[in-house]
Amino acid sequence: MIESTEKRQVRRGRIFPDRRSTAEEVSDRIAQRTEQRKKCRQIFERICPQLMVNHYNWFIAIDSETGNYLLDAKFEGLMQQVKIYYPSNGKVRLTAFRLNEQGYCGLI
């Protein structure tokens, strides 16, 4: 039996090396996401007490620009609603919360 002495070369690097973001683009995206989170959190704080009465521990996805929101008891159901009402066009970004005292969806 012949054994190979050659080691496989490990290639490390970017998957798409031609798609590089500048530091400005990255900081702009971070700033936009932070601003969106703040807007959604304000909407969440405003509507949460009314919705918690009948929908405690349900999931909610909020559109920061319009203030519209979607509700579902399960996260998977909420994601299906998001796909139906907000088709993937890359422009609308929603923020998900859970209708409880903290608003967290998962474990921290």
C-alpha positions in Angstrom: 0.0 0.0 0.0 1.3 3.4 -0.9 1.0 6.2 1.6 0.8 9.7 0.5 3.3 12.0 2.2 1.8 15.2 0.8 -0.3 17.2 3.2 -3.4 18.9 2.0 -2.9 22.6 1.7 -5.3 24.6 3.9 -6.6 27.6 2.2 -7.7 30.4 4.4 -9.1 33.7 3.3 -12.3 35.4 2.3 -14.9 33.6 0.4 -15.5 36.6 -1.9 -12.2 38.5 -1.8 -13.5 41.1 -4.3 -16.3 42.1 -1.9 -14.6 44.0 0.8 -16.2 46.7 2.9 -14.4 49.8 3.9 -14.3 50.9 7.5 -16.7 53.7 6.7 -19.3 51.3 5.2 -19.0 49.0 8.2 -19.4 51.9 10.7 -22.4 53.3 8.7 -24.1 49.9 8.8 -23.5 49.6 12.5 -24.9 53.1 13.1 -28.0 52.3 11.0 -28.7 49.1 12.9 -28.3 50.9 16.2 -30.7 53.6 15.2 -33.2 51.0 13.9 -32.9 49.1 17.2 -33.6 52.2 19.2 -36.7 53.1 17.1 -38.0 49.5 17.4 -37.4 49.5 21.2 -39.3 52.7 21.6 -42.3 51.3 19.7 -42.0 48.0 21.7 -42.0 49.9 25.0 -45.1 51.9 23.9 -47.2 48.9 22.8 -45.9 46.1 25.1 -48.1 46.7 28.1 -51.3 46.5 26.0 -50.3 43.4 24.2 -48.9 41.5 27.2 -52.3 41.3 28.7 -53.5 38.8 26.1 -50.3 37.7 24.4 -47.8 37.2 27.2 -44.5 35.5 26.0 -45.5 35.7 22.3 -43.1 36.9 19.7 -43.3 40.3 18.0 -41.5 41.6 14.9 -41.6 45.4 14.5 -40.9 47.5 11.4 -39.0 50.6 12.6 -40.1 52.8 9.7 -43.9 52.2 9.7 -44.4 51.0 13.2 -46.3 48.0 11.9 -45.8 44.7 13.8 -46.6 41.0 13.5 -47.4 38.7 16.4 -47.2 34.9 16.8 -47.0 32.5 19.7 -44.0 30.6 18.2 -40.9 32.1 16.7 -41.1 29.9 13.6 -44.7 31.1 13.0 -43.5 34.7 13.2 -40.7 34.1 10.7 -43.3 32.6 8.3 -45.5 35.7 8.7 -42.4 37.9 8.0 -41.7 36.0 4.8 -45.3 36.4 3.7 -45.8 40.1 4.6 -42.3 41.3 3.9 -40.8 39.5 0.9 -37.1 39.5 0.7 -36.2 42.8 -1.0 -33.4 43.8 1.3 -34.9 47.2 2.3 -37.2 46.3 5.2 -35.5 45.2 8.4 -37.5 44.0 11.3 -36.5 43.7 14.9 -37.9 40.7 17.0 -38.8 40.9 20.6 -40.7 38.7 23.1 -43.7 40.1 24.9 -42.5 39.9 28.5 -40.9 42.2 31.0 -37.5 42.2 29.3 -38.4 41.7 25.7 -35.6 39.2 25.0 -36.2 36.4 22.6 -33.5 33.9 23.7 -31.1 33.1 26.4 -28.4 35.5 27.4 
